[in-house]
Amino acid sequence: MTTHPNGSKPGLFRANSLALSLNPTTSPQTAATAWSQDPEKQQWPRRQSQCSASPDGSIPTIKSKDEEHELSSELSSPASPASVPKDEVIYPEGGLRAWLVVFGSFCGMLAAFGYMNIIGVYQAYLAKDQLGGFDEQAIGWIFSVYVFLAFFCGVQIGPVFDAHGPRWIVAAGTVFLLLSVFLMGECTKYWHFMIVFGVLGGIGTSLIFTPAVSSIGHWFFAKRGTATGIAAVGGSFGGVIFPLMLQNLFPKIGWAWSNRILAFIFAGLLIFANLFIRSRLPPRPGGSVLPDFKIFRDPSFLLCTVGTFFLEYGLFVPITYLVSYTLHSGASNSTFAYQIIAIFNAGSCLGRWIPGYMADMMGRYNTMLLTVALCMFSTLGLWVPATVMSENAGTPSSTILGLLICYCVLMGFASGSNISLTPVCVGMLCDTDEYGRYYATCYTIVSFGTLTGIPICGAIIQASGGAYWGVALWTGICYVLAFGCFAAVRVIKAGWKLTAFY
């Protein structure tokens, strides 16, 4: 077995292996490569707490104690003692079953995140119709409760996924989400929308997207960024087709039947999610379904969580208020105002897949830093100027509209990584059988940002006399802070070298 360090990079292992410790000095590629290239050595020692599945899903067995001793000696070779991981897991990295899991996750996210990505359409419609007597801050609480529960409920869903798998979680999420969409057509009062959309919709979204994301980590490691990105495209795709569909249906068949048609589409998508979202790795022996916040003792995970907090804080501001801002600016008619969120999500479709593919080639945190920087510069360089110019009556509408469209395309593309790369970045800091717990714990903290973010931005709009420059500036500041946190994680794990693969 070679111990040559060439090609060893901190953090991301190109072979189908996972180390419990992702310390930058740890480099298990060489041992894992030798493991994967010798079929006779792909027998799993009985003493390991994790059993790995072969690409067809079967569990390998031990032929003899001599082989176990040989494998143990090779993996603990004194030539590279720092490269010996505590645990090794072999991932299929493809095959029919693995890609069906990705397809099931795609369908689940198409429904769950598709619902989340139309909150801008709902916000603009309700502010002018059923909830016309309420201010922006009050309406914003409905959507903030939805987003809060969509992330907060993961604190229990993630550990339950780790212990029991996704089957019953996704089934329960299907019931909650379909009830929410069907009942939306019957809502007429503020508390109706709070319960039906905010509570039922938020819980249903969480029950679906948490296992949809976590299950992919059981089937992919080297290609996890690509696989997660493909699945996450579903949410952006839903954010393109569903706003355009609702915009077309509202004036033709009304509010109620528009939401019922949306619910029937969700029902078809969630059938595939229930059929194909599956876990593979057995639960950790003696594992608990209770959350464990002691994992925040790891400074890298703490910084990753804080960075994600500001990412989502910034992301949901344009998702919620782009339609309202376009209407306020007067730069276009109401028809195009509802289409602007579709442009944003169209950019996000590519932004959820391409950065995931790039991450597997150049490093997950490296790619995250590039995309967050693009979010930061596009917001401060395009949206902030557009919001300031729209308050000047002498500014041509074409200038404002041009800045807004450019912003939607660039920000939509860059912000796609906020959904697709964040789970992968979290997964680099933990073992796979604890992936659901780490991911859910991270997003529990993040959820408190989403709970307060939308109403705070509503209050900023009111304090600015209806102008939107304040929320645009706040979005840019959030991305500056997120960039700093993710950059700190990369430095801790990979050092200051710009060409380090992490």
Secondary structure, DSSP 8 states (H G I E B T S, - for coil): -----TT--SS--SSS---S---TT--THHHHHHHHH-GGG----TT-S-----TTS-------HHHHHHHHHHHT-TTSGGG--S-------SSHHHHHHHHHHHHHHHHHHHHHTTHHHHHHHHHHTTTTTS-HHHHHHHHHHHHHHHHHTHHHHHHHHHHH-SHHHHHHHHHHHHHHHHHHTT--SHHHHIIIIIIIIHHHHHHHHHHHHHHHTTT-STTHHHHHHHHHHHHHHHHHHHHHHHHHHHHHHHHHHHHHHHHHHHHHHHHHHHHH----S---TT--SS--GGGGGSHHHHHHHHHHHHHHHHHHHHHHHHHHHHHHHTSS-HHHHHHHHHHHHHHHHHHHHHHHHHHHHH-HHHHHHHHHHHHHHHIIIIIHHHHHHTTSTTS-HHHHHHHHHHHHHHHHHHHHHHHHHHHHHHHTTS-GGGHHHHHHHHHHHHHHHHHHHHHHHHHHHHHTTT-SHHHHHHHHHHHHHHHHHHHHHHHHHH-S-TT---
